[in-house]
Amino acid sequence: MPIDLTLSNQPPLEFQPGFPAHYQGPVLRGAAVTYAKTNIADLVIQELAGEDYSIRFILGKFLTRVTAAATISHRGLYSYFLLKNSTRKEIKGIGKLHLRTNHYCSFFTEPTSCTARFEKNNEFRALDIFYSPKLLEELLPYFPELKVVLATNPSILLPAKPCWTLPSMKEITAQILNCPYDDSTRQFYFDLKVRELVYQLLQNAFKRKASERMYTPWESSKIHEAKAILETYISKKPPSIKSLSRQVALNEFKLKDGFRKIFGSGIFEWLMEQRMQHAKHLLLTTNKPVKTICALVGYPRTTNFITAFKRRFGMTPGSLRRQ
């Protein structure tokens, strides 16, 4: 996979296929992998191509202070998530951008050129995703503002400056870099995650007036943060609504109402469903005793667990295993 990357006052980097020895960073499953390890740079680039998008994850460092120049070769929307360190980018038609750890920028552009400046010996990690105009057209019913963007061929930042990455976006980028699925289902998983992420990017870019939306991006991110906290309580007593609302700095009403609107159920109904699904998974994939599984999903009494399981799935845990 050719990498179009030129360094200021340095010879071109030569990339080799595969991972270098002792690589310990995230692995983008199914991606084409190249690396360059010289006295100038130590880089690993992983790229995965979907039907209407591509994902590129870059990890490494430069051993001298450099400015790297690259070509943006396709018309479409680009998002750049800086996962570690900082960089200064300049995109022709867009302008200069300064991104720090946990910043992101997204922009729509025609083919153009860009540069990025990197400091010496500072490891950086970045996730770069391209979304084609065809993929964006799927979202026109939800974001009619896109019609103007697609029709007029602008070079435009969406939103108008780099932003802090919302917790819900961090969750999706982490899921992309830690895909748990094999070849048969992996592509479908990435298709969903890329669309989920671009939806959130556009939601944050095309901000509605307060009267036209139920929750701000910040409030939505706090509701997603509450969900992430609850996921750590599958096997133990969860915090109260009052305690959870304090942890995420959102009032109880907005937390309860927003959680139901976003995830389709009340907070503890959602948690109970996660426990039941986890229990079902353990019953089908392990030999753990029912009593052990009962404790692993937060039920102090086996009889209560069996009753709840039968109410949810129409059979007892033992019946499920005997099928």
KAMOQUI-V943269 format. One line per field, one symbol per residue. psi: psi as a letter, one per 40 degrees, with the letter a starting at -180 (. if undefined). burial: I if it has 24 or more other C-alpha atoms within 12 Angstrom, else O. A space follows every 50 residues. Layout:
psi: ???
burial: ???
This chain:
psi: hhhghhihfiiiihiiiaiiifheaihhheihhiihhaedigihhhhhha dfiihhhhhaiieihihhhihheihahhhhhhdhaiihihhhedaihhhi heiiiiihiihaiiihhiihfhhihihhhhhiddddddedddgedddddd defihhhhaeiiihhiddddddddddefheiaddeddddddddddddddd dddddghiideeidhiddddddddddddddeefdeihiiidddddddefh idddddddddddeeiiddddddddddddddddddeieiidddddddeehd hdddddddddddeeiiddddde.
burial: OOIOIIIOOOOOIIIOOOIOOOOOOIIIIIIIIIIIIOOIIIIIIIIIII OIIIIIIIIIIIOOOIIIIIOIOOIIIIIIIIIIIIIIIIIIOIOOIIII IIIIIIIIIIOIIIIIIIOOOOIIIIIIIIIIIOIIIOIOOOIOOIOOII OOOIIIIIIOOIIIIIIIIIOIIIIIIOIOOOOOOIIOIIIOIIIIIIII IIIIIIOOOOOOOOIIIIIIIIIIIIIIIIIOIIIOOIOOIOOIIOOIOI OIOIIIIIIOOIOOOOIIOIIIIIIIOIIIOIIOOOOOOIIOIIIIIIIO OOOOIIOIIOOOOOOIIIOOOOO
